[in-house]
Amino acid sequence: MIELTDGKKLYELILMSGNNKSDFAKKIDVTPATITYVFKNKRVTPRVAKLIVDELDINFNDVFKVKELKEA
């Protein structure tokens, strides 16, 4: 599971990129509800986490962490 560790920082980075949450969602091709879910539930899929960090050109560990790895 991937968890959002710094929602305030992520929101600031989204704003500094010139977007609000809704515009940012469109930019990374996810629904605004997906971004809302990330902020409210602090959980995110690997795909969405990668889209976010790639678009903002940040390090994964700046705003996310991997929690509970289960062995396959």
C-alpha positions as CSV (number, residue, x, y, z in Angstrom):
1,M,0.0,0.0,0.0
2,I,1.2,3.5,-0.8
3,E,0.3,6.2,1.7
4,L,0.4,10.0,1.3
5,T,2.7,11.4,4.0
6,D,2.6,15.1,3.4
7,G,-0.7,16.3,1.9
8,K,0.1,19.9,2.6
9,K,3.3,19.7,0.6
10,L,1.6,17.8,-2.2
11,Y,-1.1,20.5,-2.4
12,E,1.5,23.3,-2.5
13,L,3.4,21.5,-5.3
14,I,0.2,21.2,-7.3
15,L,-0.6,24.9,-6.8
16,M,3.0,25.9,-7.7
17,S,2.6,23.9,-10.9
18,G,-0.2,26.3,-11.9
19,N,-3.0,23.9,-11.3
20,N,-5.8,23.4,-8.8
21,K,-6.7,19.8,-7.8
22,S,-9.3,19.4,-10.6
23,D,-7.0,20.7,-13.4
24,F,-4.1,18.6,-12.1
25,A,-6.3,15.5,-12.2
26,K,-7.1,16.2,-15.9
27,K,-3.5,16.8,-16.6
28,I,-2.5,13.4,-15.3
29,D,-5.6,11.7,-16.9
30,V,-7.4,10.7,-13.7
31,T,-10.7,11.8,-12.3
32,P,-10.9,14.7,-9.8
33,A,-12.5,12.1,-7.5
34,T,-9.2,10.1,-7.6
35,I,-7.2,13.2,-6.4
36,T,-9.8,13.9,-3.7
37,Y,-9.5,10.2,-2.5
38,V,-5.7,10.6,-2.3
39,F,-6.1,13.6,0.0
40,K,-9.0,12.3,2.1
41,N,-8.0,8.7,2.6
42,K,-4.2,9.2,2.2
43,R,-4.0,6.1,0.1
44,V,-3.0,5.9,-3.5
45,T,-2.4,3.2,-6.1
46,P,1.1,2.8,-7.5
47,R,0.0,4.0,-10.9
48,V,-1.5,7.2,-9.6
49,A,1.5,7.9,-7.3
50,K,3.8,7.5,-10.3
51,L,1.7,9.9,-12.4
52,I,1.8,12.5,-9.7
53,V,5.5,12.4,-9.0
54,D,6.4,12.3,-12.7
55,E,4.2,15.3,-13.5
56,L,5.5,17.3,-10.5
57,D,9.1,16.1,-11.1
58,I,9.6,15.2,-7.5
59,N,11.0,12.2,-5.6
60,F,8.5,9.6,-4.5
61,N,9.6,9.9,-0.9
62,D,8.9,13.6,-0.8
63,V,5.1,13.0,-0.4
64,F,4.5,9.2,-0.3
65,K,5.8,6.1,1.5
66,V,5.3,2.4,1.0
67,K,3.4,0.9,3.9
68,E,2.8,-2.8,4.6
69,L,4.5,-4.9,1.9
70,K,2.9,-8.3,1.6
71,E,4.8,-11.2,0.3
72,A,3.6,-12.8,-2.9
